[in-house]
Amino acid sequence: MLNMSVKTKLDTNEALRRAYDYFVGDRKLLLVEWIAHMHADQGACEFRASGGRIQAGAAHDSKDVLLAEVDRLSREYGFRLAYYGLHIHASAESDVGHLMVAVHSADPVEITFESHEMDFPVKQFADGIPKA
């Protein structure tokens, strides 16, 4: 098990995009769900959308749904993004290989990783991003 964090010069959206592209696009790992954790002056909320496409009458990209809800919760209720998360598995058929990536909305942006049996790709990704 590996727990680590990296502070980066990237903005929150770019760090999230790069993490998704690397782990899901390049490494072909399975995105289980997108996560947005938000805070208010008092209280918090979390929104989760399954990875891939969501079928609700019409098909929708799950990241688009997540971003639309983050925007709506911000506008209508005053929530502020604390972090975006990626919940990733090595494959659908295996219990081996689990990764949680959190991209914290801070200055500088901090990316945290909680890896079970995926330490090498985490270290490789972390080594390749611009550090703050």
Residue frames as a rotation matrix with the C-alpha (Angstrom) as fourth column:
MET 1
0.583 0.812 0.000 0.00
0.812 -0.583 0.000 0.00
0.000 0.000 -1.000 0.00
LEU 2
-0.622 -0.761 0.184 1.25
0.772 -0.635 -0.021 3.44
0.132 0.129 0.983 -0.92
ASN 3
0.679 0.695 -0.237 -0.04
0.715 -0.699 -0.002 6.78
-0.167 -0.168 -0.972 0.35
MET 4
-0.496 -0.860 -0.116 1.62
0.797 -0.505 0.333 9.84
-0.345 0.072 0.936 -1.10
SER 5
0.718 0.667 -0.197 0.96
0.516 -0.701 -0.493 13.40
-0.467 0.252 -0.848 -2.16
VAL 6
-0.441 -0.780 0.443 2.50
0.888 -0.308 0.341 15.77
-0.129 0.544 0.829 -4.68
LYS 7
0.325 0.461 -0.826 2.07
0.244 -0.885 -0.398 19.52
-0.914 -0.072 -0.400 -4.99
THR 8
-0.212 -0.312 0.926 1.96
0.943 0.183 0.277 20.72
-0.256 0.932 0.256 -8.57
LYS 9
-0.833 -0.133 -0.537 2.02
-0.009 -0.968 0.253 23.92
-0.553 0.215 0.805 -10.61
LEU 10
-0.806 0.566 0.171 -0.94
0.348 0.221 0.911 22.60
0.478 0.794 -0.375 -12.63
ASP 11
-0.535 0.731 0.423 -4.42
-0.832 -0.544 -0.112 23.98
0.148 -0.412 0.899 -12.02
THR 12
-0.334 0.453 0.827 -7.11
-0.515 0.647 -0.562 21.66
-0.789 -0.614 0.017 -10.65
ASN 13
0.700 0.705 -0.110 -8.75
-0.458 0.326 -0.827 20.87
-0.548 0.630 0.551 -14.00
GLU 14
0.383 -0.643 -0.663 -5.45
-0.786 0.150 -0.599 20.20
0.485 0.751 -0.448 -15.79
ALA 15
-0.634 -0.605 0.481 -4.22
-0.772 0.535 -0.344 17.97
-0.049 -0.589 -0.807 -12.96
LEU 16
0.036 0.747 0.664 -7.49
-0.419 0.614 -0.669 16.01
-0.907 -0.254 0.335 -13.08
ARG 17
0.807 0.265 -0.528 -7.29
-0.577 0.162 -0.801 15.67
-0.127 0.951 0.283 -16.87
ARG 18
-0.042 -0.917 -0.396 -3.70
-0.865 0.231 -0.445 14.45
0.500 0.324 -0.803 -16.74
ALA 19
-0.597 -0.121 0.793 -4.46
-0.641 0.666 -0.381 11.92
-0.483 -0.736 -0.475 -14.00
TYR 20
0.449 0.838 0.310 -7.42
-0.361 0.488 -0.795 10.57
-0.817 0.245 0.522 -16.00
ASP 21
0.700 -0.209 -0.683 -5.45
-0.691 0.047 -0.722 10.47
0.183 0.977 -0.111 -19.26
TYR 22
-0.347 -0.937 -0.032 -2.53
-0.882 0.338 -0.330 8.65
0.320 -0.086 -0.944 -17.63
PHE 23
-0.685 0.024 0.728 -4.32
-0.486 0.729 -0.482 6.06
-0.542 -0.684 -0.488 -15.49
VAL 24
0.225 0.877 0.425 -7.40
-0.057 0.447 -0.893 5.40
-0.973 0.177 0.151 -17.64
GLY 25
0.818 0.109 -0.565 -6.22
-0.533 -0.230 -0.815 6.39
-0.218 0.967 -0.130 -21.11
ASP 26
0.109 -0.899 -0.424 -2.57
-0.898 0.094 -0.430 5.31
0.427 0.428 -0.797 -21.16
ARG 27
-0.759 -0.479 0.440 -2.51
-0.643 0.655 -0.396 2.58
-0.099 -0.584 -0.806 -18.49
LYS 28
-0.391 0.704 -0.592 -5.96
-0.385 0.460 0.800 1.21
0.836 0.541 0.092 -19.48
LEU 29
-0.972 0.123 -0.201 -7.15
0.233 0.389 -0.891 0.98
-0.032 -0.913 -0.407 -15.86
LEU 30
-0.287 0.955 0.072 -10.87
0.740 0.173 0.650 0.88
0.608 0.240 -0.757 -15.06
LEU 31
-0.875 0.114 0.470 -12.49
-0.311 -0.877 -0.366 4.12
0.371 -0.466 0.803 -13.88
VAL 32
-0.618 0.671 -0.410 -15.11
0.780 0.591 -0.207 3.07
0.103 -0.447 -0.889 -11.34
GLU 33
0.544 0.837 -0.066 -16.35
0.837 -0.536 0.108 6.57
0.055 -0.114 -0.992 -10.53
TRP 34
-0.377 -0.460 0.804 -15.70
0.316 -0.880 -0.355 10.31
0.871 0.120 0.477 -10.65
ILE 35
0.161 0.380 -0.911 -15.99
0.986 -0.031 0.161 12.12
0.033 -0.925 -0.379 -7.30
ALA 36
-0.272 -0.234 0.933 -16.47
0.128 -0.970 -0.206 15.76
0.954 0.063 0.294 -6.36
HIS 37
-0.012 0.195 -0.981 -16.23
0.993 0.114 0.011 16.64
0.114 -0.974 -0.195 -2.67
MET 38
-0.200 0.066 0.977 -17.53
0.270 -0.955 0.120 20.11
0.942 0.288 0.174 -1.84
HIS 39
-0.570 -0.030 -0.821 -17.64
0.819 -0.099 -0.565 22.27
-0.064 -0.995 0.081 1.28
ALA 40
0.358 0.657 0.663 -20.03
0.460 -0.742 0.487 24.98
0.812 0.131 -0.568 2.41
ASP 41
-0.122 -0.361 0.924 -19.65
-0.619 -0.700 -0.356 27.46
0.776 -0.615 -0.138 5.27
GLN 42
-0.336 0.072 0.939 -21.18
-0.795 0.514 -0.324 24.72
-0.506 -0.855 -0.115 7.42
GLY 43
0.510 0.534 0.674 -21.43
-0.174 0.832 -0.528 21.19
-0.842 0.152 0.517 6.08
ALA 44
-0.617 -0.709 -0.341 -20.28
-0.584 0.122 0.802 19.36
-0.527 0.694 -0.490 2.99
CYS 45
0.652 0.737 0.179 -21.59
-0.440 0.559 -0.703 17.25
-0.618 0.380 0.688 0.13
GLU 46
-0.586 -0.796 0.152 -20.13
-0.348 0.416 0.840 14.68
-0.732 0.439 -0.521 -2.18
PHE 47
0.575 0.705 -0.416 -21.27
-0.685 0.135 -0.716 13.81
-0.448 0.697 0.560 -5.69
ARG 48
-0.498 -0.690 0.525 -20.27
-0.250 0.694 0.675 10.55
-0.830 0.205 -0.518 -7.38
ALA 49
0.534 0.590 -0.606 -20.86
-0.781 0.067 -0.621 9.53
-0.326 0.805 0.496 -10.98
SER 50
0.553 -0.313 0.772 -20.03
0.236 0.948 0.216 6.10
-0.799 0.062 0.598 -12.35
GLY 51
-0.448 -0.822 -0.352 -17.19
-0.231 -0.274 0.934 5.99
-0.864 0.499 -0.067 -14.87
GLY 52
-0.820 0.066 0.569 -18.00
0.532 0.454 0.715 5.98
-0.211 0.889 -0.407 -18.57
ARG 53
-0.738 0.629 0.246 -21.43
-0.221 -0.569 0.792 6.80
0.638 0.530 0.559 -19.94
ILE 54
-0.801 0.595 0.067 -24.57
0.016 0.133 -0.991 7.25
-0.598 -0.793 -0.116 -17.89
GLN 55
-0.773 0.620 0.137 -27.84
0.284 0.146 0.948 6.19
0.567 0.771 -0.289 -19.50
ALA 56
-0.589 0.650 -0.480 -30.73
0.433 -0.248 -0.867 8.31
-0.683 -0.718 -0.135 -18.22
GLY 57
0.618 0.747 -0.245 -33.14
0.040 -0.341 -0.939 8.65
-0.785 0.570 -0.241 -21.12
ALA 58
0.870 -0.472 -0.141 -30.20
-0.233 -0.142 -0.962 9.72
0.434 0.870 -0.234 -23.28
ALA 59
0.491 -0.789 -0.370 -26.55
0.851 0.525 0.008 8.76
0.188 -0.319 0.929 -22.87
HIS 60
0.907 -0.245 0.343 -24.36
-0.295 -0.950 0.102 11.27
0.301 -0.193 -0.934 -21.03
ASP 61
0.002 -0.967 -0.254 -20.63
0.194 0.250 -0.949 11.35
0.981 -0.048 0.188 -20.37
SER 62
0.525 0.273 -0.806 -20.20
0.784 0.213 0.583 10.87
0.331 -0.938 -0.102 -16.62
LYS 63
-0.528 -0.748 -0.403 -17.52
0.832 -0.550 -0.071 13.57
-0.168 -0.373 0.912 -16.32
ASP 64
-0.715 0.338 0.613 -19.86
0.109 -0.811 0.575 16.08
0.691 0.478 0.543 -17.99
VAL 65
0.391 0.891 -0.230 -22.59
0.339 0.093 0.936 15.16
0.855 -0.445 -0.266 -15.49
LEU 66
0.194 -0.412 -0.890 -20.17
0.981 0.065 0.184 15.58
-0.018 -0.909 0.416 -12.58
LEU 67
-0.808 -0.587 0.047 -18.92
0.589 -0.806 0.049 18.98
0.009 0.067 0.998 -13.77
ALA 68
-0.374 0.765 0.525 -22.47
0.061 -0.545 0.837 20.22
0.925 0.345 0.157 -14.40
GLU 69
0.573 0.604 -0.554 -23.49
0.558 0.209 0.803 19.24
0.601 -0.769 -0.217 -10.85
VAL 70
-0.221 -0.725 -0.652 -20.41
0.959 -0.282 -0.011 20.89
-0.176 -0.628 0.758 -9.34
ASP 71
-0.879 -0.074 0.472 -21.30
0.257 -0.906 0.336 24.08
0.403 0.416 0.815 -11.22
ARG 72
0.027 0.984 0.178 -24.95
0.101 -0.180 0.978 23.88
0.995 -0.008 -0.104 -10.16
LEU 73
0.488 0.126 -0.864 -24.14
0.822 0.267 0.503 23.21
0.294 -0.956 0.026 -6.49
SER 74
-0.593 -0.755 -0.279 -21.71
0.797 -0.599 -0.075 26.13
-0.110 -0.267 0.957 -6.53
ARG 75
-0.790 0.310 0.530 -24.16
0.053 -0.826 0.562 28.56
0.611 0.472 0.635 -8.14
GLU 76
0.097 0.994 0.041 -27.34
-0.038 -0.037 0.999 27.56
0.995 -0.099 0.034 -6.33
TYR 77
0.844 0.309 -0.439 -26.05
0.343 0.319 0.883 26.64
0.413 -0.896 0.163 -2.88
GLY 78
0.706 -0.590 0.390 -22.64
-0.652 -0.757 0.035 28.27
0.275 -0.279 -0.920 -2.52
PHE 79
0.843 -0.454 0.287 -20.62
0.235 0.792 0.564 25.05
-0.483 -0.408 0.774 -2.23
ARG 80
0.434 -0.805 -0.404 -16.88
-0.895 -0.438 -0.087 25.25
-0.107 0.399 -0.910 -2.95
LEU 81
0.761 -0.214 -0.612 -14.91
-0.118 0.882 -0.456 22.43
0.637 0.420 0.646 -4.50
ALA 82
0.625 -0.614 0.482 -12.55
-0.569 0.065 0.820 20.74
-0.535 -0.786 -0.308 -2.01
TYR 83
-0.561 -0.826 0.055 -11.33
-0.518 0.402 0.755 18.03
-0.646 0.395 -0.653 -4.39
TYR 84
0.464 0.520 -0.718 -12.08
-0.865 0.440 -0.240 15.93
0.191 0.732 0.654 -7.44
GLY 85
-0.166 -0.533 0.830 -11.45
-0.629 0.705 0.327 12.23
-0.760 -0.467 -0.452 -7.15
LEU 86
0.072 0.118 -0.990 -10.90
-0.841 0.541 0.003 9.23
0.536 0.833 0.138 -9.40
HIS 87
0.185 0.044 0.982 -11.77
-0.657 0.749 0.090 5.79
-0.731 -0.662 0.167 -8.06
ILE 88
0.201 -0.292 -0.935 -9.84
-0.930 0.244 -0.276 3.30
0.309 0.925 -0.223 -10.19
HIS 89
0.579 -0.077 0.811 -9.45
-0.305 0.903 0.303 -0.50
-0.756 -0.423 0.500 -10.33
ALA 90
-0.563 -0.826 -0.022 -6.91
-0.411 0.257 0.875 -2.56
-0.717 0.501 -0.484 -12.27
SER 91
-0.868 0.362 -0.340 -9.76
-0.206 0.360 0.910 -4.48
0.451 0.860 -0.238 -13.94
ALA 92
-0.019 0.961 0.276 -13.42
-0.922 -0.124 0.368 -5.37
0.388 -0.247 0.888 -13.51
GLU 93
0.552 0.270 -0.789 -12.61
-0.208 0.961 0.183 -9.06
0.807 0.063 0.587 -12.99
SER 94
-0.134 -0.764 -0.631 -10.05
0.588 0.451 -0.671 -8.71
0.797 -0.461 0.389 -10.20
ASP 95
0.894 0.349 -0.281 -10.00
0.417 -0.417 0.808 -7.60
0.165 -0.839 -0.518 -6.58
VAL 96
0.099 -0.954 -0.284 -6.29
0.854 -0.065 0.515 -6.83
-0.510 -0.294 0.809 -6.98
GLY 97
-0.731 -0.504 0.460 -5.27
0.670 -0.660 0.340 -3.28
0.133 0.556 0.820 -7.80
HIS 98
0.490 0.864 -0.117 -7.15
0.863 -0.461 0.208 -0.32
0.126 -0.203 -0.971 -6.34
LEU 99
-0.685 -0.725 0.070 -6.33
0.717 -0.689 -0.107 3.38
0.126 -0.023 0.992 -6.58
MET 100
0.610 0.753 -0.247 -7.89
0.775 -0.632 -0.011 6.56
-0.164 -0.185 -0.969 -5.24
VAL 101
-0.582 -0.714 0.390 -6.61
0.773 -0.635 -0.009 9.82
0.254 0.297 0.921 -6.73
ALA 102
0.527 0.710 -0.468 -7.72
0.795 -0.606 -0.024 13.13
-0.300 -0.359 -0.884 -5.19
VAL 103
-0.414 -0.560 0.717 -6.96
0.743 -0.663 -0.089 16.45
0.526 0.496 0.691 -6.88
HIS 104
0.033 0.390 -0.920 -7.35
0.920 -0.371 -0.124 19.08
-0.390 -0.843 -0.371 -4.17
SER 105
0.437 0.218 0.873 -8.50
0.591 -0.801 -0.096 22.56
0.678 0.558 -0.478 -5.09
ALA 106
0.685 -0.345 -0.642 -5.76
0.506 -0.408 0.760 24.47
-0.523 -0.846 -0.105 -3.28
ASP 107
0.837 -0.506 0.206 -2.89
-0.146 -0.571 -0.808 26.79
0.527 0.646 -0.552 -4.05
PRO 108
-0.595 -0.209 -0.776 -0.75
-0.802 0.202 0.562 25.02
0.039 0.957 -0.288 -4.98
VAL 109
0.511 0.769 -0.383 -2.87
-0.773 0.607 0.188 22.09
0.377 0.200 0.905 -6.20
GLU 110
-0.479 -0.608 0.633 -2.16
-0.807 0.589 -0.044 18.91
-0.346 -0.532 -0.773 -4.27
ILE 111
0.264 0.482 -0.835 -2.69
-0.698 0.693 0.179 15.44
0.665 0.536 0.520 -5.72
THR 112
-0.255 -0.307 0.917 -2.98
-0.876 0.474 -0.085 12.61
-0.408 -0.825 -0.390 -3.21
PHE 113
-0.065 0.113 -0.992 -2.82
-0.650 0.749 0.127 8.91
0.757 0.653 0.025 -3.98
GLU 114
-0.024 0.052 0.998 -3.97
-0.806 0.590 -0.050 5.87
-0.591 -0.806 0.028 -2.01
SER 115
0.081 -0.098 -0.992 -2.72
-0.884 0.453 -0.117 2.85
0.461 0.886 -0.050 -3.91
HIS 116
0.299 -0.009 0.954 -3.17
-0.512 0.842 0.169 -0.87
-0.805 -0.539 0.247 -3.29
GLU 117
0.046 -0.420 0.906 -0.86
0.481 0.804 0.348 -2.82
-0.875 0.420 0.239 -5.58
MET 118
0.713 0.119 0.691 -0.52
0.683 -0.339 -0.647 0.04
0.157 0.933 -0.323 -8.09
ASP 119
0.554 -0.516 -0.653 2.55
0.332 -0.582 0.742 1.72
-0.764 -0.628 -0.151 -6.63
PHE 120
-0.421 -0.818 0.392 4.68
0.700 -0.018 0.714 1.77
-0.576 0.575 0.580 -9.81
PRO 121
-0.153 0.359 0.921 2.23
0.853 -0.423 0.307 3.70
0.500 0.832 -0.241 -12.03
VAL 122
0.858 0.442 -0.261 1.52
0.512 -0.699 0.499 6.13
0.038 -0.562 -0.826 -9.18
LYS 123
0.274 -0.845 -0.460 5.21
0.367 -0.351 0.862 6.89
-0.889 -0.404 0.214 -8.73
GLN 124
-0.512 -0.445 0.734 5.70
0.826 -0.019 0.564 7.17
-0.237 0.895 0.377 -12.48
PHE 125
0.327 0.718 0.614 2.80
0.777 -0.574 0.257 9.64
0.537 0.394 -0.746 -12.82
ALA 126
0.877 0.025 -0.480 3.94
0.384 -0.638 0.668 11.67
-0.289 -0.770 -0.569 -9.82
ASP 127
-0.080 -0.993 -0.090 7.48
0.571 -0.120 0.812 11.90
-0.817 0.013 0.577 -11.21
GLY 128
-0.500 -0.143 0.854 6.17
0.866 -0.096 0.491 13.26
0.012 0.985 0.172 -14.52
ILE 129
0.566 0.760 0.319 4.09
0.743 -0.638 0.200 16.23
0.356 0.124 -0.926 -13.34
PRO 130
-0.187 -0.652 0.735 5.50
0.182 -0.758 -0.626 19.72
0.965 0.017 0.260 -12.77
LYS 131
-0.078 0.064 -0.995 6.15
0.971 0.229 -0.061 20.27
0.224 -0.971 -0.080 -9.06
ALA 132
0.799 0.384 0.463 5.16
0.239 -0.909 0.343 23.38
0.552 -0.163 -0.817 -7.15
